[in-house]
Amino acid sequence: MQQIGVGLIGTGYMGKCHALAWTSVKAVFGIGPKPRLVHLGEVTAELARQKAEEFGFERATGDWRDVIADPDVNVISITTPNSFHADMAVAALEAGKHVWCEKPMAVSLADAERMEAAARASGKVAVLGYNYIQNPAIRHIHALLQQGAIGEVNHMRIEMDEDFMADPDALFYWKSEASSGYGAIDDFGVHPLSLITTLLGPVERVMANMSKPYADRPLKNGGRRMVETYDIATVLIELANGASGLIALSRTAWGRKGRIAVQIFGSRGSIAYDQERLNEVQLYLTGDKPAEQGFRTILTGPLHPPYDRFVPAAGHSLGFNDLKVIECHELLGAIAGKKTPVIDFEQGLEIERTVHAMARSHHEGRWVTVRNPN
Ligand SMILES: NC(=O)c1ccc[n+]([C@@H]2O[C@H](COP(=O)([O-])OP(=O)(O)OC[C@H]3O[C@@H](n4cnc5c(N)ncnc54)[C@H](O)[C@@H]3O)[C@@H](O)[C@H]2O)c1
């Protein structure tokens, strides 16, 4: 295939990120089909036209079903709020399109199962937007773990914190509505779970506590509305490989902007990483000379693929949008029939099961086994 027709639904934060990825993936990687930006959907025809002009799409619509029905579209980016993912992804797969859908997969487990079944039945590629696993730094951590560089892993901790909802007077919006999901565990927790799945394997059981720092928030046109989601969560986890772990999540952590602080402890060393410094890996090895033991900082460079596709010089730093370009490239590889490092709907469903096990654990005050929640 020399060209691949792209449809985009939603043009906010992630919609722009997908559009940038589709625009630059061929220039960055050189191989694969050239994306043709065919059809863009938004809530109104006017907004769609404006965004199509900005992003370089040929056609625009105020009805997302037009994007799916377009015969020139082969793959659809879904970047709308969570509650739309299931209907849009299932419709796209049933129409024979490949899907690149933002995380979390869906709000309810039944919807996530419906999406996974539609992907399986369609035979099309269906991938979720778990961009952080695409970071060359994370790939290097994966390689270190595979090589046994830090011995047997016995414990891991991931803290994911941002402050975009920290202000008690920030307006009520869709992320405070129950229709968007539980809150921190599905909005945020799915990212640490994508890293755990990729680096350490499946989660066996969880014990979670969720909290609401602010009971209500102001409405745009006056008055206040009760907050329906939990902005904070703390989750003890046990991995299938026997290691223990902790995930701590907050959307209301003043001062934290994009923190995903990962610590992995093994029998012969430790690895640390923080998304706020996404080009650095901290490595501690007991094999170092005793008097010189300490965390070393590894700056990513051309020796950490696919960093080399962006910049030929080490230490010049990739950014968040570059991770999405890598994800887009891996999606195209999967469409070409290759086995690539993406989280598809089948693996995504495991992440959703873990999220729902966390919520159940909170409500029932007990450990919940992911595969057998009852
Ligand atoms: N992968 C990541 O790191 C990451 C980061 C942020 C958000 N997300 C996910 O991306 C998704 C979107 O989040 P966002 O922050 O971009 O939201 P946003 O509010 O910035 O953008 C959503 C867009 O979807 C449009 N939209 C809503 N309903 C629509 C419909 N029926 N038809 C067409 N367009 C519609 C809105 O007008 C808006 O432009 C969410 O699922 C979110 O969880 C992922």
Ligand as a Chemical Component Dictionary entry (heavy atoms), coordinates in Angstrom:
data_LIG
# 
_chem_comp.id                   LIG 
_chem_comp.type                 NON-POLYMER 
_chem_comp.pdbx_formal_charge   0 
_chem_comp.three_letter_code    LIG 
# 
loop_
_chem_comp_atom.comp_id 
_chem_comp_atom.atom_id 
_chem_comp_atom.alt_atom_id 
_chem_comp_atom.type_symbol 
_chem_comp_atom.charge 
_chem_comp_atom.model_Cartn_x 
_chem_comp_atom.model_Cartn_y 
_chem_comp_atom.model_Cartn_z 
_chem_comp_atom.pdbx_ordinal 
LIG N1  N1  N 0  -2.556  9.223  25.432 1  
LIG C1  C1  C 0  -2.477  10.256 26.237 2  
LIG O1  O1  O 0  -1.425  10.548 26.797 3  
LIG C2  C2  C 0  -3.709  11.098 26.446 4  
LIG C3  C3  C 0  -3.589  12.393 26.973 5  
LIG C4  C4  C 0  -4.778  13.156 27.103 6  
LIG C5  C5  C 0  -5.997  12.613 26.759 7  
LIG N2  N2  N 1  -6.059  11.339 26.288 8  
LIG C6  C6  C 0  -7.360  10.746 25.903 9  
LIG O2  O2  O 0  -7.777  11.343 24.675 10 
LIG C7  C7  C 0  -9.203  11.457 24.644 11 
LIG C8  C8  C 0  -9.569  12.910 24.376 12 
LIG O3  O3  O 0  -9.027  13.700 25.391 13 
LIG P1  P1  P 0  -8.587  15.213 25.080 14 
LIG O4  O4  O 0  -7.794  15.640 26.269 15 
LIG O5  O5  O -1 -8.009  15.303 23.713 16 
LIG O6  O6  O 0  -10.013 15.909 25.118 17 
LIG P2  P2  P 0  -10.428 17.310 24.464 18 
LIG O7  O7  O 0  -11.620 17.730 25.219 19 
LIG O8  O8  O 0  -9.250  18.216 24.359 20 
LIG O9  O9  O 0  -10.826 16.906 22.968 21 
LIG C9  C9  C 0  -11.931 16.099 22.673 22 
LIG C10 C10 C 0  -12.443 16.532 21.304 23 
LIG O10 O10 O 0  -13.455 15.631 20.893 24 
LIG C11 C11 C 0  -14.509 16.407 20.298 25 
LIG N3  N3  N 0  -15.747 15.637 20.368 26 
LIG C12 C12 C 0  -16.525 15.390 21.448 27 
LIG N4  N4  N 0  -17.598 14.659 21.086 28 
LIG C13 C13 C 0  -17.502 14.438 19.756 29 
LIG C14 C14 C 0  -18.299 13.760 18.808 30 
LIG N5  N5  N 0  -19.441 13.158 19.158 31 
LIG N6  N6  N 0  -17.914 13.754 17.515 32 
LIG C15 C15 C 0  -16.762 14.356 17.131 33 
LIG N7  N7  N 0  -15.948 15.028 18.000 34 
LIG C16 C16 C 0  -16.321 15.067 19.290 35 
LIG C17 C17 C 0  -14.538 17.676 21.132 36 
LIG O11 O11 O 0  -15.210 18.737 20.468 37 
LIG C18 C18 C 0  -13.040 17.943 21.319 38 
LIG O12 O12 O 0  -12.486 18.686 20.264 39 
LIG C19 C19 C 0  -9.704  10.955 25.985 40 
LIG O13 O13 O 0  -10.130 9.643  25.845 41 
LIG C20 C20 C 0  -8.473  11.029 26.884 42 
LIG O14 O14 O 0  -8.489  10.081 27.928 43 
LIG C21 C21 C 0  -4.958  10.585 26.100 44 
# 
loop_
_chem_comp_bond.comp_id 
_chem_comp_bond.atom_id_1 
_chem_comp_bond.atom_id_2 
_chem_comp_bond.value_order 
_chem_comp_bond.pdbx_ordinal 
LIG N1  C1  SING 1  
LIG C1  O1  DOUB 2  
LIG C1  C2  SING 3  
LIG C2  C3  SING 4  
LIG C2  C21 DOUB 5  
LIG C3  C4  DOUB 6  
LIG C4  C5  SING 7  
LIG C5  N2  DOUB 8  
LIG N2  C6  SING 9  
LIG N2  C21 SING 10 
LIG C6  O2  SING 11 
LIG C6  C20 SING 12 
LIG O2  C7  SING 13 
LIG C7  C8  SING 14 
LIG C7  C19 SING 15 
LIG C8  O3  SING 16 
LIG O3  P1  SING 17 
LIG P1  O4  DOUB 18 
LIG P1  O5  SING 19 
LIG P1  O6  SING 20 
LIG O6  P2  SING 21 
LIG P2  O7  DOUB 22 
LIG P2  O8  SING 23 
LIG P2  O9  SING 24 
LIG O9  C9  SING 25 
LIG C9  C10 SING 26 
LIG C10 O10 SING 27 
LIG C10 C18 SING 28 
LIG O10 C11 SING 29 
LIG C11 N3  SING 30 
LIG C11 C17 SING 31 
LIG N3  C12 SING 32 
LIG N3  C16 SING 33 
LIG C12 N4  DOUB 34 
LIG N4  C13 SING 35 
LIG C13 C14 SING 36 
LIG C13 C16 DOUB 37 
LIG C14 N5  SING 38 
LIG C14 N6  DOUB 39 
LIG N6  C15 SING 40 
LIG C15 N7  DOUB 41 
LIG N7  C16 SING 42 
LIG C17 O11 SING 43 
LIG C17 C18 SING 44 
LIG C18 O12 SING 45 
LIG C19 O13 SING 46 
LIG C19 C20 SING 47 
LIG C20 O14 SING 48 
# 
